[in-house]
Amino acid sequence: MSELITNAIRYGSPPIHLRLNRDTALICEVSDASSTAPHLRRARLSDEGGRGLLIVAQLAQRWGSRHTRTGKTIWAELPLTPAQH
């Protein structure tokens, strides 16, 4: 969640919104007013950034982005252990 919010703050445009939906999985959605979609890239060892979305993709069951009337939404679906739901 913090990676998606950080990316929205650094690369998106206000206003930024966070939405959490807990059912059989936790879905985290971060929306902002920018229409620029994120892209997955592999950072070089010397890069200071660029690993966040790759980490999100590895930890999430699914993730993606969608355009909205006012910008875009990036979402990640995280598994819940049986005791958590």
C-alpha positions in Angstrom: 0.0 0.0 0.0 2.7 2.5 0.9 4.5 1.9 -2.5 1.3 2.7 -4.4 0.7 5.8 -2.3 4.3 7.0 -2.6 4.2 6.6 -6.4 1.0 8.6 -6.6 2.6 11.4 -4.5 5.8 11.4 -6.5 4.5 10.9 -10.1 0.7 11.5 -10.0 -1.4 14.6 -9.6 -3.7 15.7 -6.7 -6.1 14.8 -5.5 -5.0 11.4 -4.4 -7.4 8.9 -3.0 -6.9 5.6 -1.1 -9.6 2.8 -1.0 -9.2 -0.5 0.8 -11.7 -3.4 0.2 -11.4 -6.4 2.4 -13.3 -9.6 1.4 -11.5 -12.9 0.6 -8.5 -10.7 -0.3 -7.4 -7.2 0.5 -7.7 -4.9 -2.5 -5.8 -1.6 -2.3 -6.7 1.1 -4.8 -4.8 4.4 -5.2 -6.3 7.0 -7.5 -4.9 10.3 -8.7 -5.6 12.9 -11.4 -2.7 12.0 -13.7 -3.5 9.9 -16.8 0.1 8.5 -17.0 0.0 4.8 -16.5 2.7 3.1 -14.5 5.2 0.8 -16.1 7.1 -2.2 -14.6 10.8 -1.9 -15.0 13.8 -3.6 -13.6 16.1 -1.2 -11.8 19.9 -1.4 -12.2 22.0 -2.0 -9.1 23.1 1.7 -9.3 19.5 3.0 -9.5 18.1 4.6 -6.3 14.5 3.9 -7.3 12.4 1.9 -9.7 11.9 -1.3 -7.7 8.6 -0.5 -6.0 6.2 -1.6 -8.6 8.2 -4.8 -9.2 7.9 -5.6 -5.5 4.2 -4.9 -5.6 3.8 -7.3 -8.6 5.7 -10.0 -6.8 3.8 -9.7 -3.5 0.3 -9.3 -5.0 -1.9 -12.0 -6.3 -2.9 -9.6 -9.1 -2.3 -5.9 -9.8 -3.2 -3.5 -12.5 -4.3 0.0 -13.5 -7.3 1.5 -15.1 -8.1 4.9 -16.6 -11.0 6.8 -14.9 -12.9 10.0 -15.9 -10.6 12.0 -13.6 -7.2 10.2 -14.0 -6.2 6.6 -13.2 -6.4 4.0 -10.4 -3.6 1.6 -9.6 -4.7 -1.5 -7.6 -3.2 -4.5 -6.0 -4.9 -7.6 -4.6 -3.2 -9.2 -1.6 -4.0 -12.6 -0.2 -5.4 -12.9 3.3 -4.5 -15.9 5.4 -7.6 -18.0 6.5 -7.5 -16.6 10.0 -7.6 -13.0 8.7 -10.9 -13.3 6.7 
